[in-house]
């Protein structure tokens, strides 16, 4: 089993668990005892153009996604075993404020703060502390000290009244962070807007092995995009749901791409289907445009309110969390020095990566740089199967291969 700390999700590519399973009838999650596996979704993507594949080639992941019953958890599990989860949480999360706690700390006592430090006089008490996550900035554990304070000695979550009291009196000394109620700010991938959410529905729901998460998920509206008869039934009443939500809000949860995250992160089946449906809308729009006879027909069939820019709406929204190109060295026995440069992609989620694939296949079908298998020189081509810079190199490579076979 690989060490979780060996998985560099923040580098390039994506990750998947070695095996997935269904939990509670509500979530797809890594199986107990499975290990995370880093991989490159784009490694073979150069072979695909226009969403079509040649005989003997596997279809791109988004095409496979279009071929399965996305409301059937077992078919989704098989797809995830090959490609991993979509990465809905890291894709949409802009920031998250976890429940503040009273944290034990050595507190200076005496006169002023400076005198307290000099006299080394201290007692043990508790100060409010909070984990805060910001996209692109990682996470901070923020301790809040006060110049005038009443200490709490019970290590427990802060109540909403305590949080509001601290904020109202301006007791925080932190310059860049303030004490917040548990909350999430996230991207709406359909509208492209940033919206607020509570910690449970915006974050906790993606960790189904936490007690109560699957019970809470069953109670939620799964929307018209999921067959109602396939939704598990809830045994909770409204009062029990409110109590459970309060308990879940006070838990701590793994931060994106931490070792714990790679083991515990799962996606609700209905959200997986919803996001996959949005993703595949791009494919349907591109295919429809390709079959249209005029731009007027395109606008009539696909635009909303006459705004043709919304034709690419799903991909444009995913573009708010774009994939970025990078370069890496890979082994290649056929290259002159035994290695070559290879393009890699930094992606915030597999969801964003699949949008990038769709755009490549349908919108950006053009020339790309490659390295000749014979002379290792770079050449540019719009043929995804071209491997040699010239016909001369192609002939020389196969001649050398034929001669080598005669010596065996």
C-alpha positions as CSV (number, residue, x, y, z in Angstrom):
1,X,0.0,0.0,0.0
2,X,1.4,3.4,-0.9
3,X,2.0,6.0,1.7
4,X,-0.7,8.7,1.6
5,X,2.0,11.4,2.0
6,X,3.6,10.2,-1.2
7,X,0.6,11.4,-3.2
8,X,1.3,14.9,-4.5
9,X,-2.1,16.0,-5.6
10,X,-1.1,19.6,-5.8
11,X,1.5,18.8,-8.4
12,X,0.1,17.6,-11.8
13,X,-2.6,15.3,-12.8
14,X,-5.3,13.9,-10.5
15,X,-5.7,11.0,-8.1
16,X,-8.1,8.1,-7.6
17,X,-8.5,5.4,-5.0
18,X,-7.5,1.9,-5.9
19,X,-11.1,0.9,-5.3
20,X,-14.5,2.6,-4.6
21,X,-17.7,1.4,-2.9
22,X,-21.2,2.7,-2.1
23,X,-21.9,3.8,1.5
24,X,-25.3,4.2,2.9
25,X,-26.9,4.1,-0.5
26,X,-26.0,7.8,-0.8
27,X,-22.3,8.2,-1.5
28,X,-19.4,6.9,-3.6
29,X,-16.3,6.7,-1.4
30,X,-12.9,5.0,-1.4
31,X,-13.2,1.5,0.0
32,X,-11.8,0.7,3.4
33,X,-8.2,-0.2,3.1
34,X,-7.8,1.3,-0.4
35,X,-4.9,3.5,-1.3
36,X,-4.7,6.7,-3.4
37,X,-3.2,6.4,-6.8
38,X,-1.8,9.5,-8.7
39,X,-2.4,9.4,-12.4
40,X,-2.5,11.6,-15.5
41,X,-6.0,11.9,-17.1
42,X,-4.4,13.7,-20.1
43,X,-1.7,11.1,-20.7
44,X,-3.5,9.5,-23.7
45,X,-5.8,12.4,-24.5
46,X,-3.9,13.4,-27.6
47,X,-5.5,10.4,-29.4
48,X,-9.0,11.8,-29.1
49,X,-10.4,14.4,-31.5
50,X,-14.0,15.4,-31.8
51,X,-15.2,13.0,-29.2
52,X,-14.5,10.0,-31.6
53,X,-12.1,7.2,-31.1
54,X,-10.5,4.8,-33.6
55,X,-10.9,1.0,-33.5
56,X,-9.2,-0.5,-30.5
57,X,-8.8,2.7,-28.5
58,X,-10.6,3.4,-25.3
59,X,-13.0,6.4,-25.3
60,X,-12.1,9.5,-23.4
61,X,-13.5,9.6,-19.8
62,X,-16.3,12.0,-20.6
63,X,-17.5,9.8,-23.4
64,X,-17.5,6.8,-21.0
65,X,-19.5,8.9,-18.5
66,X,-22.1,9.6,-21.2
67,X,-22.4,5.8,-21.8
68,X,-23.3,4.8,-18.2
69,X,-26.4,5.1,-16.1
70,X,-25.3,7.9,-13.8
71,X,-28.2,7.2,-11.4
72,X,-26.9,3.7,-10.9
73,X,-24.3,3.8,-8.1
74,X,-22.7,0.5,-9.2
75,X,-22.0,1.8,-12.7
76,X,-20.7,5.0,-11.2
77,X,-18.4,3.0,-9.0
78,X,-17.0,1.2,-12.0
79,X,-16.3,4.5,-13.8
80,X,-14.7,5.9,-10.6
81,X,-12.4,2.8,-10.4
82,X,-11.0,3.9,-13.7
83,X,-11.0,7.6,-13.3
84,X,-11.6,8.7,-9.8
85,X,-14.3,11.0,-8.3
86,X,-15.1,14.3,-10.0
87,X,-13.6,16.5,-7.2
88,X,-16.8,18.5,-6.7
89,X,-15.8,19.8,-3.2
90,X,-12.3,21.2,-4.2
91,X,-13.7,22.5,-7.5
92,X,-16.5,24.6,-5.9
93,X,-15.1,25.6,-2.5
94,X,-13.8,29.1,-2.3
95,X,-13.4,29.2,1.4
96,X,-14.6,27.3,4.5
97,X,-14.7,28.3,8.1
98,X,-14.8,25.4,10.5
99,X,-16.5,25.4,13.9
100,X,-14.5,27.6,16.4
101,X,-13.3,25.9,19.6
102,X,-12.0,26.9,22.9
103,X,-8.4,25.8,22.8
104,X,-6.1,25.2,25.8
105,X,-3.3,27.7,25.9
106,X,-0.7,29.2,28.4
107,X,-2.0,32.7,29.1
108,X,0.2,35.5,30.5
109,X,-1.1,37.1,33.7
110,X,-0.3,40.2,35.7
111,X,-0.4,43.8,34.6
112,X,-0.2,44.8,30.9
113,X,0.5,42.3,28.3
114,X,4.2,43.3,28.0
115,X,4.7,43.1,31.8
116,X,3.1,39.7,31.8
117,X,5.5,38.3,29.3
118,X,8.5,39.8,31.1
119,X,7.5,38.5,34.5
120,X,6.8,35.0,33.0
121,X,3.7,34.8,35.0
122,X,1.1,32.7,33.3
123,X,-1.9,30.4,33.9
124,X,-3.6,27.8,31.7
125,X,-6.9,28.8,30.1
126,X,-8.6,28.6,26.8
127,X,-8.7,30.9,23.8
128,X,-11.0,30.7,20.8
129,X,-9.4,29.1,17.8
130,X,-10.6,28.3,14.3
131,X,-9.5,26.5,11.2
132,X,-10.1,28.5,8.1
133,X,-9.5,27.3,4.5
134,X,-9.1,29.6,1.6
135,X,-8.8,28.5,-2.1
136,X,-5.2,29.2,-3.3
137,X,-4.0,30.0,0.2
138,X,-4.3,26.7,2.0
139,X,-5.5,26.8,5.6
140,X,-4.8,28.7,8.8
141,X,-5.4,27.8,12.4
142,X,-6.2,31.1,13.9
143,X,-6.0,31.8,17.6
144,X,-7.8,34.8,19.0
145,X,-6.4,36.5,22.0
146,X,-8.0,39.4,23.9
147,X,-6.5,42.4,25.7
148,X,-9.4,42.3,28.1
149,X,-11.0,38.9,28.5
150,X,-13.0,36.5,30.5
151,X,-11.5,33.1,30.2
152,X,-13.4,29.9,29.4
153,X,-11.8,26.7,30.8
154,X,-14.1,24.2,29.1
155,X,-12.6,22.9,25.8
156,X,-15.7,22.8,23.6
157,X,-17.2,24.4,20.5
158,X,-18.1,28.1,20.9
159,X,-21.7,28.8,20.8
160,X,-23.2,31.2,18.2
161,X,-23.7,33.8,20.9
162,X,-20.1,33.6,22.0
163,X,-18.9,34.0,18.4
164,X,-21.2,37.0,17.9
165,X,-20.1,38.5,21.3
166,X,-16.4,38.2,20.4
167,X,-17.0,39.8,16.9
168,X,-19.2,42.6,18.3
169,X,-16.6,43.7,20.9
170,X,-13.7,43.6,18.4
171,X,-11.5,41.5,20.7
172,X,-9.6,39.8,18.0
173,X,-6.0,40.7,17.7
174,X,-5.6,38.9,14.3
175,X,-5.0,41.3,11.4
176,X,-5.8,39.1,8.4
177,X,-8.5,36.8,9.9
178,X,-11.6,37.2,11.9
179,X,-13.6,34.8,13.9
180,X,-16.5,33.5,11.8
181,X,-19.5,31.2,12.3
182,X,-19.2,27.9,10.5
183,X,-19.8,28.6,6.8
184,X,-18.8,28.0,3.2
185,X,-18.5,30.2,0.2
186,X,-18.6,28.2,-3.0
187,X,-18.8,28.5,-6.8
188,X,-22.1,27.8,-8.5
189,X,-20.9,26.0,-11.6
190,X,-24.0,26.6,-13.6
191,X,-24.4,30.4,-13.0
192,X,-20.7,31.2,-12.3
193,X,-21.7,33.1,-9.2
194,X,-20.2,32.9,-5.7
195,X,-22.8,31.9,-3.1
196,X,-22.9,31.2,0.6
197,X,-23.8,27.9,2.3
198,X,-23.7,26.3,5.7
199,X,-20.8,24.0,6.7
200,X,-22.9,20.8,6.5
201,X,-24.4,21.1,3.0
202,X,-21.4,22.9,1.6
203,X,-18.6,20.7,3.1
204,X,-19.5,18.0,5.6
205,X,-21.7,16.1,3.2
206,X,-18.6,15.0,1.3
207,X,-17.3,12.8,4.2
208,X,-19.8,9.9,4.4
209,X,-17.8,7.9,7.0
210,X,-18.6,10.6,9.6
211,X,-21.5,9.4,11.7
212,X,-24.7,11.0,10.6
213,X,-23.7,12.3,7.2
214,X,-25.5,9.6,5.1
215,X,-28.6,10.0,7.3
216,X,-28.5,13.8,6.7
217,X,-28.0,13.3,3.0
218,X,-31.0,11.1,2.6
219,X,-33.2,14.0,3.9
220,X,-32.0,16.5,1.3
221,X,-33.7,17.4,-2.0
222,X,-32.0,15.3,-4.7
223,X,-33.7,17.3,-7.4
224,X,-35.5,16.5,-10.6
225,X,-32.2,15.2,-12.2
226,X,-32.3,12.0,-10.0
227,X,-35.1,9.4,-10.2
228,X,-37.1,9.6,-7.1
229,X,-37.7,5.9,-6.9
230,X,-33.9,5.3,-6.7
231,X,-33.4,7.6,-3.7
232,X,-33.0,5.9,-0.3
233,X,-35.7,6.7,2.2
234,X,-35.1,8.7,5.4
235,X,-35.9,7.6,8.9
236,X,-35.3,11.0,10.4
237,X,-37.9,13.5,11.3
238,X,-37.5,17.3,10.9
239,X,-36.5,17.8,14.5
240,X,-34.0,15.0,14.4
241,X,-32.5,16.4,11.2
242,X,-32.0,19.9,12.8
243,X,-30.3,18.2,15.8
244,X,-28.1,16.1,13.5
245,X,-27.1,19.2,11.5
246,X,-26.1,21.0,14.6
247,X,-23.9,18.0,15.6
248,X,-22.3,17.8,12.2
249,X,-21.5,21.5,12.1
250,X,-19.3,21.1,15.2
251,X,-17.1,18.4,13.7
252,X,-13.7,19.0,12.2
253,X,-13.2,17.8,8.6
254,X,-10.1,17.1,6.4
255,X,-8.8,20.0,4.4
256,X,-8.6,19.5,0.6
257,X,-5.9,17.1,-0.6
258,X,-4.6,16.3,2.9
259,X,-3.8,12.6,3.5
260,X,-7.0,12.3,5.5
261,X,-9.0,13.9,2.6
262,X,-7.7,11.3,0.1
263,X,-9.0,8.5,2.3
264,X,-12.3,9.9,3.5
265,X,-13.6,12.1,0.6
266,X,-16.7,10.8,-1.1
267,X,-19.4,12.3,-3.3
268,X,-23.2,12.0,-3.0
269,X,-24.5,10.0,-5.9
270,X,-27.1,12.6,-6.9
271,X,-24.5,15.4,-6.9
272,X,-22.2,13.3,-9.0
273,X,-25.0,12.8,-11.5
274,X,-25.9,16.5,-11.5
275,X,-22.4,17.7,-12.1
276,X,-21.8,15.0,-14.8
277,X,-25.0,16.1,-16.5
278,X,-23.8,19.7,-16.6
279,X,-20.4,18.5,-18.0
280,X,-22.1,16.5,-20.7
281,X,-24.3,19.5,-21.7
282,X,-21.1,20.9,-23.2
283,X,-20.7,17.8,-25.4
284,X,-24.3,18.0,-26.6
285,X,-24.0,21.7,-27.4
286,X,-20.8,21.2,-29.4
287,X,-22.2,18.2,-31.2
288,X,-25.3,20.2,-32.0
289,X,-23.4,23.1,-33.3
290,X,-21.4,20.9,-35.5
291,X,-24.5,19.5,-37.1
292,X,-26.2,22.8,-37.6
293,X,-26.5,24.4,-41.0
294,X,-26.1,28.0,-40.0
295,X,-25.3,30.3,-37.0
296,X,-29.0,31.3,-37.0
297,X,-30.0,27.7,-36.5
298,X,-27.4,27.4,-33.7
299,X,-28.8,30.4,-31.8
300,X,-32.3,29.2,-32.3
301,X,-31.6,25.7,-31.0
302,X,-29.1,26.3,-28.2
303,X,-29.0,29.9,-27.0
304,X,-30.8,31.4,-24.0
305,X,-32.4,34.8,-24.3
306,X,-30.8,35.3,-27.6
307,X,-27.3,35.4,-26.0
308,X,-25.1,33.2,-28.1
309,X,-22.3,33.3,-25.6
310,X,-24.3,31.0,-23.3
311,X,-23.8,28.3,-25.9
312,X,-20.6,27.4,-24.0
313,X,-22.0,28.1,-20.6
314,X,-21.0,24.8,-18.8
315,X,-17.4,25.0,-20.1
316,X,-17.2,28.7,-19.4
317,X,-18.2,28.2,-15.8
318,X,-15.7,25.3,-15.4
319,X,-13.2,27.7,-16.8
320,X,-13.4,29.8,-13.6
321,X,-11.3,26.9,-12.1
322,X,-9.1,26.3,-15.1
323,X,-6.5,23.6,-15.9
324,X,-3.0,25.0,-16.2
325,X,-0.2,23.5,-18.4
326,X,3.1,22.6,-17.0
327,X,6.2,20.6,-18.2
328,X,7.8,17.5,-16.8
329,X,10.5,15.0,-17.8
330,X,9.4,11.5,-18.6
331,X,11.4,8.3,-19.5
332,X,11.4,7.4,-23.2
333,X,13.7,4.7,-24.4
334,X,13.2,5.8,-28.0
335,X,14.4,9.3,-27.3
336,X,18.1,10.2,-27.9
337,X,18.9,10.7,-24.2
338,X,16.4,8.2,-22.8
339,X,14.0,10.9,-21.7
340,X,12.0,13.8,-23.1
341,X,9.8,16.7,-22.1
342,X,6.1,16.0,-21.7
343,X,3.2,18.4,-21.2
344,X,1.4,18.0,-17.9
345,X,-1.7,19.7,-16.5
346,X,-2.4,21.2,-13.1
347,X,-6.1,20.8,-12.5
348,X,-8.1,21.8,-9.4
349,X,-10.5,18.9,-10.0
350,X,-11.1,16.1,-12.5
351,X,-14.3,17.9,-13.3
352,X,-12.3,20.9,-14.6
353,X,-9.9,18.5,-16.4
354,X,-12.8,16.8,-18.3
355,X,-14.1,20.2,-19.4
356,X,-10.6,20.9,-20.7
357,X,-10.7,17.7,-22.7
358,X,-14.0,18.5,-24.2
359,X,-12.8,22.0,-25.2
360,X,-9.7,20.4,-26.8
361,X,-11.8,17.9,-28.7
362,X,-14.5,20.2,-30.0
363,X,-13.3,23.8,-29.8
364,X,-9.5,23.8,-30.0
365,X,-8.8,21.2,-32.6
366,X,-5.5,22.6,-33.9
367,X,-1.8,22.2,-34.1
368,X,0.3,20.8,-31.2
369,X,4.0,20.3,-30.6
370,X,5.4,16.8,-30.6
371,X,8.9,15.1,-30.6
372,X,9.9,12.9,-33.4
373,X,10.3,9.2,-32.4
374,X,13.4,9.0,-34.7
375,X,15.4,12.2,-34.4
376,X,13.9,13.6,-31.2
377,X,13.4,17.0,-32.8
378,X,10.2,19.0,-32.1
379,X,7.7,19.4,-34.8
380,X,4.2,20.9,-35.1
381,X,1.2,19.0,-36.5
382,X,-2.5,19.0,-36.4
383,X,-2.6,15.2,-36.8
384,X,-2.9,13.6,-33.4
385,X,-1.4,10.3,-34.7
386,X,1.7,11.7,-36.3
387,X,4.8,10.5,-34.6
388,X,7.6,11.5,-37.0
389,X,8.6,15.0,-38.2
390,X,9.1,13.8,-41.8
391,X,8.4,10.8,-44.0
392,X,12.2,10.2,-44.1
393,X,12.3,9.8,-40.3
394,X,9.3,7.5,-40.3
395,X,10.9,5.3,-43.0
396,X,14.3,5.3,-41.2
397,X,12.7,4.3,-37.8
398,X,10.8,1.3,-39.3
399,X,13.9,0.2,-41.3
400,X,16.0,0.2,-38.1
401,X,13.2,-1.7,-36.3
402,X,13.1,-4.3,-39.2
403,X,16.8,-4.8,-39.2
404,X,16.8,-5.3,-35.4
405,X,14.2,-8.0,-35.7
406,X,16.4,-9.9,-38.2
407,X,19.2,-10.2,-35.6
408,X,17.0,-11.9,-33.0
